[in-house]
Structures are given as C-alpha cells and as structure tokens.
Amino acid sequence: MTTSFSIIFLIGFVIFIILMLLLDLFVFHKKSHIVSIKEAALLSVFWITLALIFNVIILFWLGKERALEYLTGYLIEKSLSVDNLFVFLMIFSHFKVPAMYQHRVLSWGIIGAIVLRGVMIFAGVALVTRFHWVLYIFGIFLLYAALKMAFGGKKNEEEIEDSSIIRYARSHFNLTSEYNGDSFWMIKNGMKYMTPMVPVIMVIESSDLMFAFDSIPAIFAVTTDPIIVFTSNIFAILGLRSLYFLLADVMRRFVYLEKGLAVILAFVGVKILIEKMFPIPTTVSLMVIVIVMAISIFASARRNKAGSTAATK
C-alpha cells in the first residue's frame, strides 16, 4: 500500500467519521433529549457493528494479520476507554449537567478527541518509526500508569474545581452556573455570560487527553501501522457516548474494573519491553485482554451479589 493511497484513505476515513458525528449531532439529536436505555443500546450496537464491519474490510484488504491487529487494538482501546466513563459521570455530577444535554456535551467532546488523538497518534508513529527505542519509553510509562491506576487514588470533584482549565475560564470570562438550554452563552442583566456547557466540554477534552497518554502507547504494543492504530482508536471512542448512557446507572458497581485495566496496561507494557527477546503473538494479546476484562466483570458481579445478599439478612 503506497503512502499516497494511505493518506487519501485516512483523509476519507476522517471525513466519513466527522460526517457521521455531525449527522448524529445536528439531525438525529438536533433536539436535546434524555437518552433512554433502549436508544443507548441501539447506538452501542450500531457503533460496535460499524467497527466490526471495518474489521472485515481490513481482513480482505490488508490480510488476516492486520485484521487481528486491528481487533486487538480496538479491544485494548475500548477496554481502557471505559475508565473515561467514570470521569464523565463525575464531571456531569460536579457541573450538574441536565441529563437532556449530556449527549450533546459528549458529542462535542468526541469531535475534539478525534482531532487531539489524530495528532498524538501520527506524532507517535513518526517517533517510533524514526527512533525505535521510544517504544521502550512507552513500555516503562505503561507500567507506571498501571501501578498508578491500581494503587493511586481516583480524581475527585475538588480537583476538577481547582483545575487550571476552570481557573482560566473564571479569570477570563463571566461564568454563570445557570444553563441556557444547550447554548454556550447567555445574556443576563445586559451582560454576556459563558454557561457551564463550555467548561464542561473543556474538562472532558482535557480528561480524554490524559487518558490518551495511557491508551495510545498501549496500542503500539500490537502494531505501529498508522492506519490500524488510528482507525481502531477512533472506532473505540466513537461508542463511548452510547456506552455511557447504557452503563451510567451501574458503572459504580464495576468495583474491580480499574484493577483489570491496570493488569492490561501492565501486560502491554511488558509486551513492549520484552518484544525483541520473547515476542508475544497478537492472538495471545487478544486472549489476555478478553480474559482479564471477563474476570474483572465477573468478580465485580460476584462481589455485588454477595453485598446484596448480606444486606438482605
């Protein structure tokens, strides 16, 4: 596959994804409303199906190995992106974002995330292609991120309020705690005020940027092909909105999810560091990710069941 064709394909892919998001934002969700469980489930199925269809296209276009790399990369990014959902829940709670406006906030956040991640991915690919030893830095960083996720404390609402983004917004704009529908601005007493919609989106963008520092190096444990890295990453975050609305009420019950994600981060970090001496096949990586996530979910369910049983006694 020639470089010029790859560039044309990636440009076409980005245009297609942005058109899909704009269609979703300004046509299907033109009027803000509360996303129901049924709607969230249908949207989740749609985005996952679209990602799997693209996997089939990769299979016939680039072959079995690239298709397996895409699927593994997609599952790594999908698994790690689930941690974003806890942050979304905390941000919406802190800013008291009405349920009917949350979909629009996440839509703008994902459009921004595509741009940010695109820049980071291609910068990372360029670095790894020119300086292969950068991969070892990624591996060490992933081990550090795994330890921090496993034993570090969660971000709290006080940290959000004291973040540099909120401080900047408060010092440069007239901020109001009132919402004006899903508008970014409102006129009050003859003055123009920024509604909480803007800082909410800014905080969501910054949180995704921080998560990207963990998730993007992780996929380099599977492949450095820019098409595979970029497309699997983007498809993984596209379904975040619907997944959030599907799991918002039960997310706090996944008590072992972060431990599982930490194990996945540690695994891909080790994979990068030992790749030259002990290469781990992509099929093994795929199995590890699926098994670790399954164990995390099963263990969480067992603990919740045990807690419910104890509470009823």
C-alpha distance (Angstrom), angle and dihedral (degrees) to the residues before:
residue distance angle dihedral
M1 . . .
T2 3.79 . .
T3 3.79 123.1 .
S4 3.82 92.5 -120.4
F5 3.81 91.3 52.6
S6 3.82 90.6 48.3
I7 3.81 90.7 53.1
I8 3.81 92.2 48.2
F9 3.80 90.6 48.2
L10 3.81 93.2 49.7
I11 3.81 92.3 47.9
G12 3.81 89.5 50.4
F13 3.80 90.6 47.4
V14 3.82 92.6 51.7
I15 3.82 91.7 47.2
F16 3.83 90.2 50.3
I17 3.81 93.1 49.4
I18 3.81 93.8 46.3
L19 3.82 90.7 48.4
M20 3.81 89.5 50.9
L21 3.80 91.0 50.7
L22 3.80 93.8 46.0
L23 3.81 89.7 48.3
D24 3.80 89.1 51.3
L25 3.83 92.3 45.8
F26 3.80 101.6 43.1
V27 3.82 103.4 26.3
F28 3.82 113.3 26.2
H29 3.82 93.7 30.4
K30 3.79 99.2 26.1
K31 3.79 89.0 127.8
S32 3.79 113.8 54.0
H33 3.79 113.1 -120.3
I34 3.78 141.3 155.0
V35 3.81 109.5 -84.8
S36 3.79 109.5 -127.4
I37 3.80 124.9 -142.7
K38 3.81 89.8 -110.3
E39 3.80 92.9 51.7
A40 3.81 91.4 46.2
A41 3.82 90.7 50.2
L42 3.81 92.2 50.2
L43 3.81 91.6 47.8
S44 3.81 90.8 48.5
V45 3.79 91.1 51.7
F46 3.82 89.8 47.7
W47 3.83 95.6 52.8
I48 3.82 94.0 42.1
T49 3.81 90.6 48.3
L50 3.81 90.4 49.4
A51 3.82 89.8 51.3
L52 3.82 91.6 49.8
I53 3.81 92.3 47.1
F54 3.78 88.0 54.1
N55 3.82 87.7 50.1
V56 3.82 88.8 57.6
I57 3.81 89.6 49.5
I58 3.82 89.0 52.7
L59 3.82 89.2 49.3
F60 3.82 94.2 56.2
W61 3.79 94.4 35.5
L62 3.81 105.1 42.4
G63 3.79 102.9 13.0
K64 3.81 140.5 -110.8
E65 3.82 97.4 -59.7
R66 3.81 94.1 53.8
A67 3.82 90.9 44.4
L68 3.81 90.0 53.1
E69 3.81 90.6 48.3
Y70 3.81 90.3 50.8
L71 3.82 92.8 49.8
T72 3.81 92.5 46.8
G73 3.81 91.6 46.5
Y74 3.79 90.5 47.9
L75 3.80 91.9 52.3
I76 3.82 92.3 46.7
E77 3.80 91.9 50.9
K78 3.81 92.8 41.4
S79 3.79 91.6 51.2
L80 3.80 94.5 47.4
S81 3.81 93.0 43.5
V82 3.81 89.7 59.9
D83 3.80 87.1 75.0
N84 3.82 86.6 65.2
L85 3.79 88.8 66.1
F86 3.80 92.4 67.5
V87 3.81 89.4 52.2
F88 3.83 91.7 48.4
L89 3.80 89.2 52.8
M90 3.81 91.7 50.5
I91 3.83 93.5 46.0
F92 3.80 93.4 49.4
S93 3.79 89.9 47.5
H94 3.81 93.1 48.9
F95 3.81 94.8 49.2
K96 3.82 92.7 36.8
V97 3.81 90.9 -128.5
P98 3.83 109.0 -170.3
A99 3.82 111.3 -116.0
M100 3.80 92.4 -120.6
Y101 3.84 92.0 61.4
Q102 3.81 98.6 44.1
H103 3.82 95.1 87.7
R104 3.80 91.7 55.1
V105 3.80 92.0 48.8
L106 3.81 91.5 51.6
S107 3.82 91.6 46.2
W108 3.81 92.1 56.4
G109 3.78 88.8 43.6
I110 3.80 92.7 54.4
I111 3.81 93.1 48.0
G112 3.79 88.3 54.8
A113 3.81 91.2 44.5
I114 3.82 91.3 56.0
V115 3.80 90.3 56.4
L116 3.83 94.4 44.6
R117 3.78 94.8 45.2
G118 3.80 92.1 45.4
V119 3.80 90.4 57.1
M120 3.82 92.3 45.5
I121 3.81 94.3 46.5
F122 3.79 96.2 50.8
A123 3.80 91.8 42.8
G124 3.81 87.9 51.7
V125 3.81 92.9 47.9
A126 3.81 90.6 49.4
L127 3.82 90.9 50.4
V128 3.81 94.7 47.0
T129 3.81 92.2 45.9
R130 3.80 92.3 52.3
F131 3.81 99.7 32.7
H132 3.81 110.6 29.0
W133 3.82 91.6 -176.8
V134 3.83 88.3 70.6
L135 3.82 85.8 78.6
Y136 3.81 89.5 67.4
I137 3.80 89.8 54.0
F138 3.81 87.7 52.4
G139 3.81 89.6 50.5
I140 3.81 93.1 51.9
F141 3.80 90.9 45.3
L142 3.82 90.8 52.0
L143 3.82 90.9 52.5
Y144 3.81 89.1 51.2
A145 3.82 90.5 47.9
A146 3.82 89.9 49.7
L147 3.81 92.1 53.2
K148 3.78 91.2 46.3
M149 3.81 91.6 49.7
A150 3.79 92.9 46.9
F151 3.80 98.4 45.3
G152 3.81 106.9 14.1
G153 3.77 124.4 96.7
K154 3.76 124.0 -103.0
K155 3.77 121.5 -104.1
N156 3.80 109.9 -99.3
E157 3.78 134.8 -153.9
E158 3.82 92.8 -103.1
E159 3.80 88.9 61.4
I160 3.80 90.2 53.0
E161 3.79 92.5 52.3
D162 3.80 90.9 48.0
S163 3.83 95.1 45.6
S164 3.80 120.4 124.1
I165 3.82 90.2 -116.8
I166 3.80 93.5 58.7
R167 3.80 91.9 43.1
Y168 3.81 90.1 51.2
A169 3.81 92.7 48.2
R170 3.81 92.1 48.8
S171 3.80 93.2 49.1
H172 3.83 96.9 45.9
F173 3.81 104.4 34.2
N174 3.78 140.8 40.0
L175 3.78 100.5 -107.5
T176 3.78 124.1 -162.8
S177 3.80 128.8 -170.3
E178 3.81 90.3 -143.2
Y179 3.80 122.5 98.5
N180 3.79 122.1 -134.5
G181 3.78 99.0 -160.0
D182 3.81 106.3 -80.5
S183 3.81 92.0 -37.3
F184 3.80 121.9 126.3
W185 3.81 93.9 -141.8
M186 3.77 140.8 36.9
I187 3.82 136.8 -174.7
K188 3.79 114.8 -127.9
N189 3.82 125.0 171.9
G190 3.79 89.5 -11.7
M191 3.83 93.0 -55.2
K192 3.80 129.9 108.7
Y193 3.79 114.4 -121.0
M194 3.79 132.0 -172.3
T195 3.80 111.3 -126.1
P196 3.84 121.3 -137.8
M197 3.83 88.9 -101.3
V198 3.82 90.8 84.1
P199 3.83 99.5 51.0
V200 3.82 89.4 42.3
I201 3.81 90.8 57.0
M202 3.81 90.9 43.5
V203 3.82 92.0 52.4
I204 3.81 91.4 46.7
E205 3.82 90.3 50.8
S206 3.80 91.7 49.6
S207 3.82 91.7 48.1
D208 3.81 90.8 51.1
L209 3.80 89.2 49.7
M210 3.80 89.8 55.0
F211 3.81 92.0 47.8
A212 3.81 89.5 48.8
F213 3.81 89.7 62.0
D214 3.82 86.9 63.7
S215 3.79 102.0 35.8
I216 3.81 102.1 42.9
P217 3.85 95.9 54.6
A218 3.81 87.4 47.6
I219 3.79 93.4 63.8
F220 3.81 90.8 53.1
A221 3.81 85.1 71.2
V222 3.81 85.9 69.2
T223 3.81 104.6 35.3
T224 3.79 144.6 -18.3
D225 3.81 94.0 -152.5
P226 3.84 103.1 127.1
I227 3.80 93.7 -145.4
I228 3.80 93.5 52.1
V229 3.80 93.8 42.6
F230 3.80 94.5 47.8
T231 3.81 100.5 41.3
S232 3.83 95.7 44.3
N233 3.81 89.9 48.1
I234 3.80 94.7 49.0
F235 3.81 94.6 45.4
A236 3.81 89.1 50.6
I237 3.82 94.0 56.0
L238 3.82 95.2 40.1
G239 3.78 92.1 74.5
L240 3.81 94.3 47.7
R241 3.81 94.5 97.2
S242 3.78 95.6 54.2
L243 3.81 91.2 40.6
Y244 3.80 89.6 53.7
F245 3.81 93.2 54.0
L246 3.80 90.5 43.6
L247 3.81 94.6 52.3
A248 3.84 103.3 25.8
D249 3.80 93.5 106.5
V250 3.80 96.0 46.8
M251 3.83 104.0 32.4
R252 3.79 94.1 100.9
R253 3.80 88.9 59.1
F254 3.83 92.1 66.3
V255 3.80 90.7 86.8
Y256 3.81 95.3 161.2
L257 3.78 97.4 42.8
E258 3.81 95.6 98.2
K259 3.81 90.4 49.7
G260 3.79 89.1 53.5
L261 3.79 92.2 48.1
A262 3.80 89.1 49.8
V263 3.82 89.5 54.2
I264 3.82 90.1 51.1
L265 3.82 91.7 49.7
A266 3.80 90.6 48.6
F267 3.81 91.3 48.4
V268 3.80 94.9 52.1
G269 3.81 90.0 43.9
V270 3.81 90.9 54.7
K271 3.82 90.4 43.3
I272 3.80 90.3 57.9
L273 3.81 93.5 46.8
I274 3.82 96.4 49.4
E275 3.82 98.2 34.3
K276 3.82 94.6 108.9
M277 3.82 95.3 50.0
F278 3.81 101.8 29.6
P279 3.82 111.2 18.1
I280 3.80 112.7 -160.1
P281 3.83 113.8 -145.7
T282 3.81 117.7 -120.8
T283 3.81 90.0 -120.2
V284 3.82 89.9 60.0
S285 3.81 90.9 49.1
L286 3.80 89.8 51.1
M287 3.81 91.8 50.7
V288 3.82 92.6 48.0
I289 3.81 92.6 52.4
V290 3.81 93.6 48.1
I291 3.82 93.7 45.4
V292 3.83 94.9 46.5
M293 3.81 92.9 48.9
A294 3.82 91.3 46.1
I295 3.82 91.6 50.7
S296 3.84 91.4 47.6
I297 3.80 92.5 51.7
F298 3.83 93.7 42.7
A299 3.83 92.9 48.2
S300 3.82 90.6 48.3
A301 3.80 90.7 50.5
R302 3.82 91.6 49.1
R303 3.80 92.0 49.8
N304 3.79 92.2 48.3
K305 3.80 90.8 48.4
A306 3.79 91.1 49.7
G307 3.79 90.5 48.6
S308 3.80 92.0 50.0
T309 3.81 91.0 48.8
A310 3.80 91.8 50.1
A311 3.81 91.5 48.0
T312 3.81 92.4 54.5
K313 3.81 93.7 52.7
